[in-house]
């Protein structure tokens, strides 16, 4: 019922959002006589902020049209190579680019769209043939498509890796490190070819190491609490009507609650930038929050099983994780190289949680393993921003290159 009330409220605010947009134009557009009145710029800034705080943010575009490859500029096209009910395997085709290592990026299914990894993809495209898992908002998936479980995620990962071929490299960012490691483990145990390398970034392989506030929040609440408090039914007017989901708006509320003062101050600064006419700073704020505010619903089955298996029972590091009844054995992986990356200041997956993969993957020789803890880097800085581009990405590029043959 909470989700339906939220949806009704959002619909009820539409006229006010339209009014705010009109008032912003009235007081802020240079062609409007009202824009020259005293206090007009403040009024326009206030209405602009009101509109942004109440609008709905859908899936953003990757917006990567061109990239420089080996000294020449190549056009980039997005091609859907595989389409499943809950995910698309998206391929960034670079027209005229030379043959380079193939990389499959597993984006998180944790509330934000895959476009959150835009910076990751943009950097990789200069040196790699890039594919990414583009997850579908669960409220857009009709109920007839059935449920989506943790085991289904592992099945998707195996299918995508088989489709990409044994010459591919896999990169998993945050949440998918566990199901991707499970998928590769099962492939190895079945005698299938595995990716040439596995790069795991800021993921909850073993949340018992350096537990964060996020880990504690998940670990100290019973599953019945999650069932009753955060699982909702998709409201009518959406294709996924009546599907059980963990709503994106609840996840977003959790994101904001972690640093409410920082977000409040950011919006205050945005208002001041508008009043001062600092368009560059205002545009930077918009770009960040257009992505940050765009959230998606998660299938309830997958969300609850992830909380239970990863955060409550720690099944993977304890050697007890089973997928479709088969025990997951990371020590079966022998042909793939392993690179783990963590952020010193990560407040979502603490230092040591991703590195735990090394102890589990006993079959990979030490000379084909590497670990890097990025100093002064938080969770999002692991895969985006200046420090990622300058210090983390070069290490990923070199690791993949050294294990591409």
Secondary structure, 3 states (H helix, E strand, C coil): CHHHHHHHHHHHCHHHHHHHHHHHHHHHCCCCHHHHCCCHHHHHHHHHHHHHHHCCCCCCCCCCCEEEECCEEEEEEEEEEEECCCEEEEEEEECCCCCCCEEEEECCCCCECHHHHHHHHHHHCCCCEEEEEEECCHHHCCHHHCCCCHHHHHHHHHHHHHHHCCCCEEEEEHHHHHHHHHHHHHHHHCCCCCCCEEEEECCCCCCCCCCCHHHHHHHCCCHHHHHHHCEEECCCCCCCCCCEEECHHHHHHHHHHHCHHHHHHHHHHHHHHHHHCCHHHHHHHHHHHHHHCCECCEEHHHHHHHHHHHHHCCCCCCCCCEECCEECCHHHCCCCEEEEEEECCCCCCCCCCCCCHHHHCCCCCHHHEEEEEECCCCCHHHCCCHHHHHHHHHHHHHHHHHCCC
